[in-house]
Amino acid sequence: MHLSPTRRSTRSPTPGHAADDEVREPAGSEARRRQEEGLVLLERAFSPSGDPVVGFFVYVAETTLMRSLKRRKRYHAIVPSLIGTPAILSARPGISQTELAAYLGIERATAGKQVAACLKRGWIRREVSAHDRRRFSLFITERGEQMLRRVASIIPQHENEFASALTPEERQTLKALLRKLITS
């Protein structure tokens, strides 16, 4: 029996089977063949002219990344939509939510949602600014520092697994191309 990538196995692991912290994947070569065919069909539907649909592939890569983070329990601490906030505050303590949004390259309202989620987790704290009583200054907490140390210790392992199909040179090229798309 094959489980979908989002279902967890409830059986005890046996040799050749997924461990408890892994999600079982469909049969290898058949699943890869269908996924490749699906990419071709979707790109053909989105671009009858045959021009590359870069945004589509960036989107699929992002969903593949998120699925890979759910695959093993040890990666659940990596929450891409939130870990940037305490990381920026670790380097720039006391900045405002508006400044945080600029550093993250997101809208102020989105930064507000991230701040609220990080406050709830105890990763950051906010104080009324000593210089301007109308604004809040944001700071990382010890709990946030602990979370950053934890994710910094597991991200390299996840990166090696996630990007294992790429050579080190291809990883650098992909990073440079994505950075160019992001900052242009």
VOVEX-745985 format. One line per field, with one value per residue: residue number from 1; residue in three letters; x, y, z of N, C-alpha, C in turn. Coordinates in Angstrom, 2 decimals, m for minus. Each point is the difference from the previous one (the first is absolute). Example, Ala and Ser with C-alpha at 12.3 -4.5 7.8 and 13.67 -1.06 7.14 Angstrom:
resi <- c(1|2)
resn <- c(ALA|SER)
n.x <- c(13.19|m0.35)
n.y <- c(m5.69|1.05)
n.z <- c(7.80|m0.72)
ca.x <- c(m0.89|0.82)
ca.y <- c(1.19|1.19)
ca.z <- c(0.00|0.06)
c.x <- c(0.90|m0.77)
c.y <- c(1.20|1.09)
c.z <- c(0.00|0.73)
This chain:
resi <- c(1|2|3|4|5|6|7|8|9|10|11|12|13|14|15|16|17|18|19|20|21|22|23|24|25|26|27|28|29|30|31|32|33|34|35|36|37|38|39|40|41|42|43|44|45|46|47|48|49|50|51|52|53|54|55|56|57|58|59|60|61|62|63|64|65|66|67|68|69|70|71|72|73|74|75|76|77|78|79|80|81|82|83|84|85|86|87|88|89|90|91|92|93|94|95|96|97|98|99|100|101|102|103|104|105|106|107|108|109|110|111|112|113|114|115|116|117|118|119|120|121|122|123|124|125|126|127|128|129|130|131|132|133|134|135|136|137|138|139|140|141|142|143|144|145|146|147|148|149|150|151|152|153|154|155|156|157|158|159|160|161|162|163|164|165|166|167|168|169|170|171|172|173|174|175|176|177|178|179|180|181|182|183|184)
resn <- c(MET|HIS|LEU|SER|PRO|THR|ARG|ARG|SER|THR|ARG|SER|PRO|THR|PRO|GLY|HIS|ALA|ALA|ASP|ASP|GLU|VAL|ARG|GLU|PRO|ALA|GLY|SER|GLU|ALA|ARG|ARG|ARG|GLN|GLU|GLU|GLY|LEU|VAL|LEU|LEU|GLU|ARG|ALA|PHE|SER|PRO|SER|GLY|ASP|PRO|VAL|VAL|GLY|PHE|PHE|VAL|TYR|VAL|ALA|GLU|THR|THR|LEU|MET|ARG|SER|LEU|LYS|ARG|ARG|LYS|ARG|TYR|HIS|ALA|ILE|VAL|PRO|SER|LEU|ILE|GLY|THR|PRO|ALA|ILE|LEU|SER|ALA|ARG|PRO|GLY|ILE|SER|GLN|THR|GLU|LEU|ALA|ALA|TYR|LEU|GLY|ILE|GLU|ARG|ALA|THR|ALA|GLY|LYS|GLN|VAL|ALA|ALA|CYS|LEU|LYS|ARG|GLY|TRP|ILE|ARG|ARG|GLU|VAL|SER|ALA|HIS|ASP|ARG|ARG|ARG|PHE|SER|LEU|PHE|ILE|THR|GLU|ARG|GLY|GLU|GLN|MET|LEU|ARG|ARG|VAL|ALA|SER|ILE|ILE|PRO|GLN|HIS|GLU|ASN|GLU|PHE|ALA|SER|ALA|LEU|THR|PRO|GLU|GLU|ARG|GLN|THR|LEU|LYS|ALA|LEU|LEU|ARG|LYS|LEU|ILE|THR|SER)
n.x <- c(0.84|m0.30|0.65|m0.92|0.68|m1.29|m0.11|m0.15|1.06|m0.94|0.58|0.47|1.14|0.15|0.99|0.48|m0.51|m0.86|0.89|m0.27|1.19|m0.27|m0.29|m0.78|0.79|m0.67|m0.26|1.32|0.35|m1.04|0.22|1.29|m0.32|m0.95|0.86|0.99|m0.85|m0.34|1.31|0.22|m0.99|0.40|1.27|m0.34|m0.77|1.03|0.72|m1.11|0.63|0.06|m0.31|1.15|m0.56|0.93|m1.00|m0.47|1.22|0.04|m1.27|0.23|1.11|m0.76|m0.96|0.95|0.50|m1.21|m0.25|1.19|m0.44|m1.11|0.92|0.79|m0.28|1.26|m0.68|m0.89|1.17|0.25|m0.35|0.16|m1.30|0.64|0.90|m0.41|m1.15|0.10|0.27|m0.92|m0.88|0.54|m0.04|m1.28|0.43|m1.30|0.02|m0.64|m1.29|m0.05|1.00|m0.62|m1.14|0.70|0.53|m1.22|m0.18|m0.76|m1.30|m0.28|m1.14|0.74|0.83|m1.12|m0.39|1.17|m0.04|m1.30|0.33|1.01|m0.82|m0.94|1.01|0.03|0.09|m0.96|0.40|m1.00|0.67|m0.63|0.20|1.24|0.13|m0.97|m0.78|m0.03|1.24|0.03|0.86|0.58|m0.06|1.07|m0.64|0.30|m1.30|m0.07|0.94|m0.64|m1.15|0.61|0.55|m1.20|m0.67|0.92|m0.27|m1.28|0.03|1.28|m0.46|m1.01|0.83|0.84|m1.04|m0.48|1.24|m0.19|m0.98|0.39|0.91|1.11|0.52|m0.83|0.29|1.28|m0.10|m0.69|0.83|1.00|m0.58|m0.26|1.20|0.39|m0.80|0.46|1.21|m0.53)
n.y <- c(m1.18|0.95|0.79|0.96|0.97|0.23|m1.29|m0.17|m0.78|m0.86|m0.70|m0.97|0.70|m0.53|m0.89|1.06|0.33|0.98|0.78|0.00|0.60|m0.98|0.66|m1.02|m0.25|0.40|m1.08|m0.14|m0.90|m0.69|0.32|m0.20|m1.10|m0.30|0.27|m0.60|m0.99|0.06|0.15|m0.96|m0.75|0.30|m0.14|m1.09|m0.27|0.34|m0.69|0.15|1.16|m0.62|1.27|0.08|m0.69|0.92|0.86|m0.75|m0.03|1.31|0.11|m0.83|0.71|1.07|m0.54|m0.30|1.21|0.54|m0.80|0.36|1.19|m0.45|m0.39|0.76|m0.59|m0.39|0.04|m0.45|0.13|m0.40|1.21|m0.22|m0.01|m0.61|m0.89|0.66|0.08|m1.09|m0.54|0.78|m0.30|m1.17|0.35|0.35|m0.17|0.08|m0.67|0.79|m0.19|1.29|0.21|m0.79|0.57|1.12|m0.41|m0.38|1.21|0.31|m0.10|1.21|m0.20|m0.50|1.02|0.71|m0.77|0.20|1.29|0.01|m0.74|0.83|1.02|m0.62|m0.24|1.27|0.16|0.93|1.23|0.76|1.14|0.88|0.63|0.05|m0.03|m0.90|0.58|0.42|m0.42|m1.25|m0.39|m0.76|m1.04|m0.72|m1.09|m0.44|m0.14|1.21|0.39|m0.70|0.51|1.18|m0.25|m0.40|0.97|0.81|m0.83|0.17|1.28|m0.04|m0.80|0.83|1.03|m0.79|m0.30|1.21|0.47|m1.23|0.34|1.05|0.33|0.12|m0.15|m1.01|m0.37|0.31|m0.64|m1.01|0.03|0.14|m0.96|m0.73|0.28|m0.24|m1.09|m0.31|0.38|m0.52)
n.z <- c(0.00|m0.85|0.84|0.01|m0.61|0.22|m0.22|1.29|m0.01|0.34|m0.97|0.76|0.03|m1.16|m0.08|m0.67|1.18|m0.17|0.59|1.30|m0.16|m0.84|m1.09|m0.21|m1.00|m1.07|m0.72|0.13|m0.89|0.38|1.27|m0.18|m0.69|0.88|0.97|m0.66|m0.25|1.28|0.25|m0.90|0.49|1.23|m0.28|m0.66|1.06|0.76|m0.89|m0.73|0.16|1.19|0.23|0.65|0.95|0.19|0.06|m0.97|m0.54|0.23|m0.40|m1.00|m0.21|0.21|m0.72|m0.86|0.18|0.00|m1.03|m0.44|0.43|m0.57|m0.84|0.73|1.14|m0.19|m1.15|0.85|0.62|m1.25|0.38|m1.32|0.20|1.00|m0.37|m1.08|0.64|0.76|m1.19|m0.59|0.96|m0.23|m1.29|0.09|1.25|0.33|m1.16|m0.84|0.05|m0.24|0.86|0.85|m0.37|0.10|1.15|0.29|m0.51|1.06|m0.16|0.46|m0.66|m0.96|0.14|0.04|m0.98|m0.59|0.29|m0.32|m1.05|m0.20|0.24|m0.68|m0.83|0.35|m1.31|0.10|0.31|0.42|m0.15|0.75|m1.13|0.44|m1.32|m0.20|0.89|m1.27|0.19|m0.48|0.90|m0.90|0.82|m0.25|0.39|1.21|0.12|m0.53|0.86|0.93|m0.47|m0.08|1.18|0.39|m0.62|0.51|0.98|m0.36|m0.28|0.37|0.95|0.28|m0.07|0.66|0.77|0.23|0.02|0.41|m0.80|0.72|m0.88|0.71|m1.21|m0.23|1.23|m0.23|m1.16|0.54|1.03|m0.87|m0.73|1.06|0.47|m1.25|m0.02|1.20|m0.36|m1.09)
ca.x <- c(m0.84|0.76|m0.67|0.28|1.09|m0.40|m0.51|1.02|m0.13|m0.25|0.66|1.35|0.94|0.71|1.03|m0.52|m1.18|0.25|0.04|m1.16|0.03|m0.03|m1.23|0.27|m0.22|m0.46|1.07|0.98|0.11|m1.33|m0.40|0.83|m0.44|m1.27|0.24|0.62|m1.05|m0.89|0.66|m0.08|m1.39|m0.37|0.69|m0.62|m1.30|0.23|0.76|m0.12|1.11|1.20|0.92|0.10|m0.88|0.89|m0.80|m0.58|1.02|0.34|m1.11|0.10|1.18|m0.37|m0.86|0.88|0.78|m0.86|m0.27|1.21|0.12|m0.97|0.33|0.68|m0.33|1.09|m0.05|m1.21|0.38|0.29|m1.25|0.53|m0.75|0.16|1.35|0.71|m0.25|1.00|1.36|0.28|0.06|1.26|1.03|m0.44|m0.94|m0.63|m0.60|m1.46|m0.66|0.18|1.38|0.06|m0.61|0.95|1.08|m0.52|m0.52|m1.43|m0.90|m0.07|m1.07|0.52|0.94|m0.82|m0.45|1.16|0.31|m1.00|0.27|1.25|m0.33|m0.74|0.96|0.99|1.29|0.34|m0.79|m0.11|m0.02|m0.22|1.29|0.45|0.15|m1.27|m1.03|m1.01|0.50|0.54|1.30|m0.08|1.22|m0.05|0.07|0.88|m0.67|0.23|1.42|0.10|m0.60|0.93|1.12|m0.50|m0.22|1.30|0.70|m0.66|m0.19|0.98|m0.36|m1.16|0.46|0.69|m1.01|m0.91|0.69|0.97|0.08|0.80|1.41|0.26|0.00|m1.40|m0.64|0.42|m0.64|m1.41|m0.10|0.25|m1.14|m1.14|0.26|m0.21|m1.45|m0.55|0.44|m0.10)
ca.y <- c(1.18|1.25|1.14|1.27|0.70|0.74|m0.90|m0.64|m1.42|m0.31|m1.26|0.07|m0.14|m1.26|0.22|0.32|0.85|1.34|0.14|0.72|1.44|0.23|m0.20|m0.93|0.54|m0.97|m0.74|0.92|0.38|0.30|1.32|1.01|0.09|0.73|1.40|0.65|0.15|1.06|1.29|0.28|0.31|1.30|1.08|0.10|0.67|1.39|0.69|m0.72|0.37|m0.74|0.83|m0.47|0.61|m0.03|0.12|m1.31|m0.88|0.51|m0.43|m1.45|m0.20|0.40|m1.03|m1.16|0.34|m0.10|m1.42|m0.62|0.37|m0.79|m1.41|m0.52|0.79|0.88|1.23|0.76|1.26|0.98|0.62|1.07|1.25|0.68|0.05|1.21|1.11|0.01|0.09|1.42|0.69|m0.38|0.86|1.40|0.15|1.29|0.61|0.05|m0.96|0.51|m0.32|m1.46|m0.32|0.37|m0.98|m1.29|0.18|m0.34|1.10|0.26|m0.82|m1.36|0.03|0.02|m1.37|m0.77|0.48|m0.58|m1.44|m0.13|0.39|m1.12|m1.09|0.47|0.17|1.42|0.86|1.37|1.03|1.35|0.62|1.06|1.23|0.38|m0.76|m0.51|m1.17|m1.10|m0.57|m1.46|m0.66|m1.45|m0.51|m1.15|m1.12|0.21|m0.33|m1.47|m0.51|0.28|m0.94|m1.33|m0.10|0.15|m1.29|m1.02|0.46|m0.57|m1.38|0.04|0.51|m1.08|m0.96|0.63|0.38|m1.06|m0.21|1.08|0.08|1.26|1.12|0.25|0.65|1.41|0.63|0.14|1.06|1.30|0.31|0.32|1.30|1.01|0.15|0.58|1.39|0.86)
ca.z <- c(0.00|m0.08|0.63|m0.65|0.68|1.19|1.04|0.81|0.23|1.41|0.28|0.53|m1.10|m0.17|m1.02|m1.32|0.12|0.54|1.45|0.53|m0.26|m1.44|m0.74|m1.09|m1.34|m0.98|m0.67|m0.55|m1.41|m0.54|0.52|m0.67|m1.39|m0.03|0.37|m1.16|m1.01|0.49|m0.23|m1.44|m0.33|0.59|m0.69|m1.33|0.18|0.39|m1.02|m1.28|m0.89|0.38|0.79|1.39|1.01|1.16|1.22|0.27|0.55|1.33|0.86|0.22|0.84|1.37|0.59|0.22|1.20|1.18|0.21|0.53|1.41|0.75|m0.17|1.20|1.20|0.40|m0.79|0.30|0.65|m1.05|m0.45|m0.85|0.04|1.29|0.57|m0.42|0.94|1.09|m0.55|m0.25|1.29|0.64|m0.58|0.07|1.11|0.23|m1.19|m0.02|m0.90|m1.36|m0.39|m0.15|m1.29|m1.06|0.00|m0.49|m1.35|0.02|0.36|1.44|0.58|0.08|1.12|1.23|0.26|0.44|1.34|0.91|0.15|0.76|1.38|0.56|0.26|0.98|m0.67|0.00|0.89|m0.53|1.02|m0.50|m0.30|0.90|m0.79|m0.60|0.74|m0.93|m0.71|0.78|m0.36|0.06|0.48|0.10|1.37|0.16|m0.68|m1.43|m0.25|0.05|m1.23|m1.10|0.10|m0.39|m1.45|m0.66|0.07|m0.83|m1.38|m0.94|m0.32|m0.89|m1.29|m0.70|m0.47|m0.95|m1.24|m0.31|m1.45|m0.58|0.37|0.72|m0.95|m0.39|1.15|m0.01|m1.16|0.32|1.00|m0.66|m0.87|0.84|0.62|m1.05|m0.14|1.23|0.23|m1.19)
c.x <- c(0.88|m0.83|0.36|1.09|m0.42|m0.57|1.15|m0.30|m0.23|0.63|1.35|0.97|0.65|1.05|m0.64|m1.24|0.38|0.01|m1.20|0.01|m0.02|m1.39|0.34|m0.39|m0.58|1.21|0.87|m0.11|m1.36|m0.47|0.80|m0.43|m1.30|0.18|0.62|m1.02|m0.97|0.60|m0.09|m1.42|m0.42|0.69|m0.58|m1.34|0.19|0.72|m0.06|1.14|1.27|1.02|0.05|m0.96|0.75|m0.79|m0.63|1.02|0.48|m1.07|0.10|1.21|m0.31|m0.88|0.81|0.85|m0.85|m0.34|1.22|0.22|m0.95|0.35|0.63|m0.27|1.10|0.02|m1.21|0.31|0.28|m1.33|0.40|m0.73|0.22|1.44|0.80|m0.17|0.98|1.43|0.39|0.14|1.25|1.12|m0.32|m1.02|m0.55|m0.61|m1.52|m0.54|0.16|1.40|0.17|m0.57|0.95|1.15|m0.46|m0.53|m1.47|m0.82|m0.04|m1.06|0.45|1.01|m0.76|m0.50|1.16|0.41|m0.97|0.28|1.27|m0.19|m0.70|0.92|1.05|1.38|0.46|m0.83|m0.05|m0.14|m0.31|1.38|0.32|0.08|m1.31|m1.10|m1.09|0.43|0.51|1.36|m0.09|1.36|m0.19|0.12|1.01|m0.61|0.18|1.44|0.20|m0.56|0.96|1.19|m0.42|m0.17|1.31|0.78|m0.63|m0.20|1.06|m0.31|m1.19|0.41|0.70|m0.97|m0.86|0.66|1.00|0.16|0.88|1.45|0.19|m0.01|m1.42|m0.76|0.34|m0.66|m1.48|m0.21|0.17|m1.17|m1.24|0.18|m0.25|m1.49|m0.59|0.33|m0.14|m1.26)
c.y <- c(1.23|1.11|1.25|0.72|0.72|m0.89|m0.65|m1.48|m0.24|m1.33|0.24|m0.18|m1.38|0.23|0.23|0.87|1.34|m0.02|0.83|1.47|0.30|m0.22|m0.90|0.63|m1.08|m0.68|0.96|0.37|0.35|1.38|1.10|0.19|0.80|1.46|0.75|0.23|1.11|1.38|0.40|0.41|1.37|1.15|0.21|0.75|1.49|0.81|m0.77|0.32|m0.77|0.83|m0.52|0.75|m0.08|0.05|m1.32|m0.93|0.48|m0.44|m1.50|m0.32|0.36|m1.05|m1.27|0.22|m0.17|m1.45|m0.69|0.35|m0.80|m1.48|m0.62|0.94|0.98|1.32|0.86|1.34|1.10|0.52|1.20|1.33|0.78|0.18|1.23|1.15|m0.03|0.09|1.45|0.74|m0.35|0.91|1.49|0.19|1.42|0.65|m0.04|m1.08|0.44|m0.30|m1.50|m0.41|0.31|m1.01|m1.34|0.09|m0.37|1.24|0.14|m0.86|m1.46|m0.10|0.00|m1.39|m0.86|0.40|m0.62|m1.48|m0.23|0.40|m1.16|m1.17|0.39|0.21|1.45|0.71|1.38|0.95|1.34|0.65|1.11|1.34|0.53|m0.86|m0.56|m1.27|m1.04|m0.40|m1.50|m0.59|m1.51|m0.39|m1.14|m1.23|0.09|m0.32|m1.51|m0.61|0.22|m0.95|m1.39|m0.10|0.16|m1.31|m1.06|0.43|m0.58|m1.45|m0.04|0.48|m1.09|m1.04|0.61|0.25|m1.05|m0.25|1.04|m0.09|1.28|1.22|0.33|0.69|1.49|0.76|0.24|1.12|1.37|0.40|0.37|1.36|1.12|0.23|0.75|1.48|0.91|0.83)
c.z <- c(0.00|0.60|m0.77|0.79|1.27|1.11|0.73|0.15|1.49|0.38|0.63|m1.13|0.01|m1.06|m1.37|0.02|0.62|1.51|0.44|m0.35|m1.49|m0.56|m1.18|m1.33|m0.91|m0.66|m0.80|m1.46|m0.62|0.46|m0.67|m1.45|m0.10|0.37|m1.17|m1.09|0.40|m0.20|m1.46|m0.38|0.52|m0.72|m1.40|0.09|0.30|m1.07|m1.32|m0.97|0.31|0.76|1.43|0.92|1.32|1.31|0.41|0.65|1.37|0.99|0.32|0.88|1.45|0.66|0.27|1.24|1.25|0.32|0.60|1.47|0.88|0.02|1.24|1.18|0.36|m0.78|0.30|0.67|m1.03|m0.54|m0.86|0.10|1.30|0.45|m0.41|0.98|1.16|m0.52|m0.25|1.33|0.79|m0.48|0.14|1.13|0.10|m1.21|0.11|m0.94|m1.46|m0.50|m0.21|m1.35|m1.15|m0.08|m0.58|m1.43|m0.12|0.36|1.53|0.68|0.15|1.14|1.32|0.37|0.49|1.42|1.01|0.24|0.82|1.46|0.71|0.37|1.05|m0.60|0.00|1.06|m0.63|1.18|m0.65|m0.16|0.99|m0.72|m0.57|0.61|m0.90|m0.71|0.98|m0.53|0.23|0.38|0.00|1.48|0.06|m0.68|m1.52|m0.39|0.00|m1.28|m1.17|0.03|m0.45|m1.51|m0.76|0.02|m0.90|m1.45|m0.95|m0.40|m0.96|m1.39|m0.80|m0.53|m1.11|m1.35|m0.44|m1.50|m0.68|0.46|0.83|m0.92|m0.43|1.14|0.02|m1.15|0.28|1.02|m0.64|m0.88|0.82|0.68|m1.01|m0.22|1.19|0.09|m1.21|0.01)
